[in-house]
Amino acid sequence: MTSGNEFENIIQRMAQNKQSNVAPQPAAIKLLSVLAAFSTISFFGGFIIMVANTIVNDAYSNLDALRPGISFLSASKLFCVFLLITTVFSALKNAQNNS
């Protein structure tokens, strides 16, 4: 059977031709893309917090502790802080496990 030899030849040629034609992105573009993704996730999380607060306010009309409600920007900032703290602690835990 020559199919096994042909398959090995194909794999060897693929392993030898691993040169990438894609130019690496500059650091500024990487940073901007990470910040854009982080802010998008924060805004979606803030929207979820705001909707949850509205649901609680509608369900418990006598609960004055959460009135008048949370604004979208405040909810987004709250979620952003939570996301930052979670990211920092998970990075510290990974660094501790790797050392």
N, C-alpha and C positions, 0 to 999 in steps of 0.2 A: 504494500500500500504506500503510495506516494503522497497521499493527502496529509498524513502526519508531518512529513518533511516540508511540504508546501506551507502548511500552517506555521511551522516553526520558522521558516524563512520569512513569512509575512510579519510575524511578531518581531523577529530580529531587525527587519528593515524599519518597522515602526519605532522600535526602541532607539535606533540610530538617528532617526530623523525627528528628534524632539525639539528642534529649534522653533521658537515662536516668532511669528511675523508681527505680533501686536506690540506696539510701543508701550512701555510702562507709563501709567498716569502720573502726572506731577502730584506732589504732596498736597498742594492747595486744593486740587480737585477732589482728592480722596477725603480731605477734611470737610469740604463743603458737602460732599455726598453723605458723609456720616452725620453731619449736623442736620441736613435735610431729612434724612431718615429718622433721626432722633426726634425732631420737632413734629414730624408727621405722626409718629407713634404717640407722642405726648398729647397732640391735639385729639386723636381718636380716644385715648384714655381719658382725657378731660371731658370729652363728650359723654362717655359712659358714666363717669362720676356725676356729671350734671343731670343726666337722665335718671340715675339712681336716686339722687337727692330729690328730684321732682316727684318720683314715684313714692318715696317715703313721706314727703310733704302732703301729697294727695291722699295717701292711705291713712295717715294720722294727722287729722286737721287740728287736734288740740295740742300737738307737740310744738311748742314755741321755741325750742332750742335750735331748730334748724331753719327757722324763718328768718328772712324772707327767701332764702335759698342761696345757692352758690352760682356765681356767674361763670360763663364759659372760660374766660381767661384765668380766673382763680382756680377753677377745676383743672385746667391744663397745667398751671404752675404746680399745683399740688401733685398731680400725676408725674410731672417732670422731676420733682424733688424725690418722690418715691422711686422712680426709675433710676435716678442717679445713685441713690443710696443702695438700691439692690445691685446695681452694676458694680459699684465699688466693693461691696462686701463679697460678691461672687468672685471678683478678680482677686481679692485678697485670699479667699479660700482656695482658689486654684493655684495661686502662687505658693501658698503654704503647703499644699499637697504635692506640688512639683519639686519642692526643695527637700 
